[in-house]
Amino acid sequence: MSVLSQIIVASKPFSPAPITAEEAGAMFRTALNLFRLWGVTDDQAAIILDLPRRTFARWKASEVGRIGRDGKAKLSNILGIHKALRIIFKEP
């Protein structure tokens, strides 16, 4: 005969891994592609990302600079919006 015994499991507190500079650069490039597909102008994209227009243009033309914590969060949110739209709408 089997006996059931209670097992107490304590979950670890959530600790997200930080987004690396390489990942942030990839997210920025992905956001540029999404902005192009969505018809977002460079001025609008700079406002969405809260970047000065010149910085946005420089990053878009060449290497992405240092992206802070808030910038990484904004890029993450943009990718989340894209994911949600892809779930809701099946057509590209």
C-alpha positions as protocol buffer text, in pm:
chain_id: "A"
residue {
  index: 1
  type: MET
  ca { x: 0 y: 0 z: 0 }
}
residue {
  index: 2
  type: SER
  ca { x: 130 y: 344 z: -97 }
}
residue {
  index: 3
  type: VAL
  ca { x: 150 y: 627 z: 149 }
}
residue {
  index: 4
  type: LEU
  ca { x: 133 y: 987 z: 31 }
}
residue {
  index: 5
  type: SER
  ca { x: 356 y: 1237 z: 198 }
}
residue {
  index: 6
  type: GLN
  ca { x: 356 y: 1612 z: 154 }
}
residue {
  index: 7
  type: ILE
  ca { x: 660 y: 1762 z: -12 }
}
residue {
  index: 8
  type: ILE
  ca { x: 720 y: 2130 z: 60 }
}
residue {
  index: 9
  type: VAL
  ca { x: 886 y: 2309 z: -228 }
}
residue {
  index: 10
  type: ALA
  ca { x: 1004 y: 2667 z: -194 }
}
residue {
  index: 11
  type: SER
  ca { x: 1046 y: 2851 z: -522 }
}
residue {
  index: 12
  type: LYS
  ca { x: 1346 y: 3069 z: -577 }
}
residue {
  index: 13
  type: PRO
  ca { x: 1284 y: 3440 z: -615 }
}
residue {
  index: 14
  type: PHE
  ca { x: 1272 y: 3549 z: -979 }
}
residue {
  index: 15
  type: SER
  ca { x: 1594 y: 3709 z: -1096 }
}
residue {
  index: 16
  type: PRO
  ca { x: 1598 y: 3795 z: -1468 }
}
residue {
  index: 17
  type: ALA
  ca { x: 1925 y: 3760 z: -1649 }
}
residue {
  index: 18
  type: PRO
  ca { x: 2049 y: 4094 z: -1775 }
}
residue {
  index: 19
  type: ILE
  ca { x: 2034 y: 4162 z: -2148 }
}
residue {
  index: 20
  type: THR
  ca { x: 2385 y: 4162 z: -2290 }
}
residue {
  index: 21
  type: ALA
  ca { x: 2520 y: 4430 z: -2525 }
}
residue {
  index: 22
  type: GLU
  ca { x: 2517 y: 4180 z: -2813 }
}
residue {
  index: 23
  type: GLU
  ca { x: 2154 y: 4092 z: -2746 }
}
residue {
  index: 24
  type: ALA
  ca { x: 2061 y: 4460 z: -2725 }
}
residue {
  index: 25
  type: GLY
  ca { x: 2230 y: 4524 z: -3060 }
}
residue {
  index: 26
  type: ALA
  ca { x: 2034 y: 4239 z: -3216 }
}
residue {
  index: 27
  type: MET
  ca { x: 1714 y: 4376 z: -3064 }
}
residue {
  index: 28
  type: PHE
  ca { x: 1790 y: 4720 z: -3210 }
}
residue {
  index: 29
  type: ARG
  ca { x: 1845 y: 4575 z: -3557 }
}
residue {
  index: 30
  type: THR
  ca { x: 1523 y: 4377 z: -3526 }
}
residue {
  index: 31
  type: ALA
  ca { x: 1337 y: 4691 z: -3417 }
}
residue {
  index: 32
  type: LEU
  ca { x: 1473 y: 4871 z: -3726 }
}
residue {
  index: 33
  type: ASN
  ca { x: 1329 y: 4597 z: -3947 }
}
residue {
  index: 34
  type: LEU
  ca { x: 994 y: 4614 z: -3766 }
}
residue {
  index: 35
  type: PHE
  ca { x: 984 y: 4993 z: -3799 }
}
residue {
  index: 36
  type: ARG
  ca { x: 1047 y: 4956 z: -4172 }
}
residue {
  index: 37
  type: LEU
  ca { x: 766 y: 4701 z: -4207 }
}
residue {
  index: 38
  type: TRP
  ca { x: 530 y: 4910 z: -3995 }
}
residue {
  index: 39
  type: GLY
  ca { x: 604 y: 5227 z: -4194 }
}
residue {
  index: 40
  type: VAL
  ca { x: 756 y: 5413 z: -3899 }
}
residue {
  index: 41
  type: THR
  ca { x: 971 y: 5709 z: -4002 }
}
residue {
  index: 42
  type: ASP
  ca { x: 1318 y: 5766 z: -3857 }
}
residue {
  index: 43
  type: ASP
  ca { x: 1191 y: 6064 z: -3660 }
}
residue {
  index: 44
  type: GLN
  ca { x: 910 y: 5854 z: -3511 }
}
residue {
  index: 45
  type: ALA
  ca { x: 1150 y: 5567 z: -3436 }
}
residue {
  index: 46
  type: ALA
  ca { x: 1387 y: 5803 z: -3254 }
}
residue {
  index: 47
  type: ILE
  ca { x: 1095 y: 5927 z: -3043 }
}
residue {
  index: 48
  type: ILE
  ca { x: 974 y: 5573 z: -2969 }
}
residue {
  index: 49
  type: LEU
  ca { x: 1324 y: 5469 z: -2859 }
}
residue {
  index: 50
  type: ASP
  ca { x: 1378 y: 5800 z: -2675 }
}
residue {
  index: 51
  type: LEU
  ca { x: 1700 y: 5868 z: -2864 }
}
residue {
  index: 52
  type: PRO
  ca { x: 1824 y: 6195 z: -3009 }
}
residue {
  index: 53
  type: ARG
  ca { x: 1765 y: 6199 z: -3386 }
}
residue {
  index: 54
  type: ARG
  ca { x: 2139 y: 6221 z: -3462 }
}
residue {
  index: 55
  type: THR
  ca { x: 2221 y: 5929 z: -3232 }
}
residue {
  index: 56
  type: PHE
  ca { x: 1948 y: 5718 z: -3392 }
}
residue {
  index: 57
  type: ALA
  ca { x: 2077 y: 5801 z: -3742 }
}
residue {
  index: 58
  type: ARG
  ca { x: 2436 y: 5719 z: -3641 }
}
residue {
  index: 59
  type: TRP
  ca { x: 2334 y: 5387 z: -3482 }
}
residue {
  index: 60
  type: LYS
  ca { x: 2120 y: 5298 z: -3783 }
}
residue {
  index: 61
  type: ALA
  ca { x: 2403 y: 5374 z: -4027 }
}
residue {
  index: 62
  type: SER
  ca { x: 2681 y: 5194 z: -3841 }
}
residue {
  index: 63
  type: GLU
  ca { x: 2754 y: 5031 z: -3508 }
}
residue {
  index: 64
  type: VAL
  ca { x: 2503 y: 5050 z: -3225 }
}
residue {
  index: 65
  type: GLY
  ca { x: 2630 y: 5238 z: -2921 }
}
residue {
  index: 66
  type: ARG
  ca { x: 2582 y: 5160 z: -2555 }
}
residue {
  index: 67
  type: ILE
  ca { x: 2217 y: 5088 z: -2475 }
}
residue {
  index: 68
  type: GLY
  ca { x: 2112 y: 5153 z: -2118 }
}
residue {
  index: 69
  type: ARG
  ca { x: 1868 y: 4958 z: -1905 }
}
residue {
  index: 70
  type: ASP
  ca { x: 1568 y: 5171 z: -2012 }
}
residue {
  index: 71
  type: GLY
  ca { x: 1661 y: 5138 z: -2380 }
}
residue {
  index: 72
  type: LYS
  ca { x: 1684 y: 4761 z: -2347 }
}
residue {
  index: 73
  type: ALA
  ca { x: 1344 y: 4756 z: -2179 }
}
residue {
  index: 74
  type: LYS
  ca { x: 1193 y: 4963 z: -2463 }
}
residue {
  index: 75
  type: LEU
  ca { x: 1339 y: 4731 z: -2724 }
}
residue {
  index: 76
  type: SER
  ca { x: 1206 y: 4432 z: -2532 }
}
residue {
  index: 77
  type: ASN
  ca { x: 860 y: 4590 z: -2523 }
}
residue {
  index: 78
  type: ILE
  ca { x: 868 y: 4655 z: -2899 }
}
residue {
  index: 79
  type: LEU
  ca { x: 951 y: 4290 z: -2962 }
}
residue {
  index: 80
  type: GLY
  ca { x: 671 y: 4191 z: -2723 }
}
residue {
  index: 81
  type: ILE
  ca { x: 425 y: 4406 z: -2918 }
}
residue {
  index: 82
  type: HIS
  ca { x: 538 y: 4236 z: -3239 }
}
residue {
  index: 83
  type: LYS
  ca { x: 492 y: 3893 z: -3083 }
}
residue {
  index: 84
  type: ALA
  ca { x: 142 y: 3982 z: -2961 }
}
residue {
  index: 85
  type: LEU
  ca { x: 44 y: 4113 z: -3304 }
}
residue {
  index: 86
  type: ARG
  ca { x: 172 y: 3794 z: -3468 }
}
residue {
  index: 87
  type: ILE
  ca { x: -41 y: 3586 z: -3229 }
}
residue {
  index: 88
  type: ILE
  ca { x: -354 y: 3793 z: -3291 }
}
residue {
  index: 89
  type: PHE
  ca { x: -313 y: 3838 z: -3668 }
}
residue {
  index: 90
  type: LYS
  ca { x: -204 y: 3536 z: -3870 }
}
residue {
  index: 91
  type: GLU
  ca { x: -132 y: 3734 z: -4189 }
}
residue {
  index: 92
  type: PRO
  ca { x: 202 y: 3914 z: -4202 }
}
